């Protein structure tokens, strides 16, 4: 587990450096540069710091080991299920947040409570000649120092966990064949991260300076010290307000392009590839937006090519079927055209119309499996031969089910199978009736019947279009869906040229 050991070493080194700077340097400078104390008091304060630091380290070590226990178990190969690994993966992402809780919990309290208690006892016994409220000021200073230490520890830990996450993802993929991911889950928002950090960076030196100045003024001029917090509080208020405002402006400046890109990514996910991200930025986000737009342009070109290939695929299948019977050549294309006319009059949207057109192109694809002796027979079919013909919707569905990916063909299957169902339930292959017949099946049935009646066949000449329209009118509600049959008849009478 070399990566885990390096991680531990890195975290411990960060902690030691941060603690040394926060507790010893900042704390010591704050105390000893502010207070003028005798030698014996100096030694007493050093003992307080040393003793409290030991307690702090013990408390924080226990909590640190508890936080890392799941990670350690993983690298000792003690995990058995993917769910355990996934929970541990999330736990590692939470380590920066846990480092903040560790610094503001056992780190701060483990130091402040013993130090405050010992200092109060030493003041009470005369070993220190400081006012009791200095202990309160020292506790406030300790909170400030711990807050800054927690912020530094947070960002250092975020950097430290990245090699761990890469190693865990690789191992999990090798063992389970699954890529670990948070799937867009946000454990800590940019708003909180940046705004709190910017506010703390701006407020920390002001608070520390004001506390130190209070003590110095009290020693030098007690009268001036009494009015000190009136103007110091005003400065602090404005300082914190400006720090918070700066953090808010910085956060908004970063969030805006991120939200814009996320919005465009969701549009791409939904299949919209025609609206690029707006290039409104002059910083590194300009590169990100440009890269995103290049990616979308590439996806759009590939999508256009795929659409052309798919369109060619449907048209080729329809043409291959029509080529078997020169008398019905173009039948599938005409049925697709009529179906779209009915669908558009029926209020279908463009996506539904595209699915309907492709379904109509393939509606007779099952006839590929019908023998030529039956399909191309000049005379009337026997009952056995007609039963073979009646199987073509089922055979068409079966053929399309073999095409991969299956989900891409799924929308076309109901219409292909049901385009010979009758509205009164006397059709085939499933004897469905009324609106139990799939929508595309009911539409294609009208278009298919009209083209079949008006097309020439080896054994008969196509009937006049007016007569076919009359038959459609008579069959409304029995053979065909009355609504869609009426739409087709109305459209034919309104504009006969379309149906010619």
Secondary structure, DSSP 8 states (H G I E B T S, - for coil): -HHHHHHHHHHHHHHHHHHIIIIIIIHHHHHHTT----HHHHHHHHHHHHHHHHHHHHHHHHHHHHHHHHHHHHHTT---SHHHHHHHHHHHHTHHHHHHHHIIIIIHHHHHHHHHHHHHHHHHTTS--S-THHHHHHHHHHHHHHHHHHHHHHHHHHHHHHHHHHHHHHHHHHHHS-----TT--SS-HHHHHHHHHHHHHHHHHHHHHHHHHHHHHHH-HHHHHTHHHHHHHHHHHHHHHHHHHHHHHHHHHHHHHHHHHHHHHHHHTT--S-------SSHHHHHHHHHHHHHHHHHHHHHHHHHHHHHHHHHHHHHHHHT-GGGTTHHHHHHHHHHHHHHHTT--HHHHHHHHHHHHTTTGGGGGS-HHHHT-SS---HHHHHHHHTHHHHHHHHHHTSSSHHHHHHHHHHHHHTT--TTS--SSS---GGGS-HHHHHHHHHHHHHHHHS-BTTB----HHHHHHHHHHTBTTTB-HHHHHHHHHHHHH-GGGG-
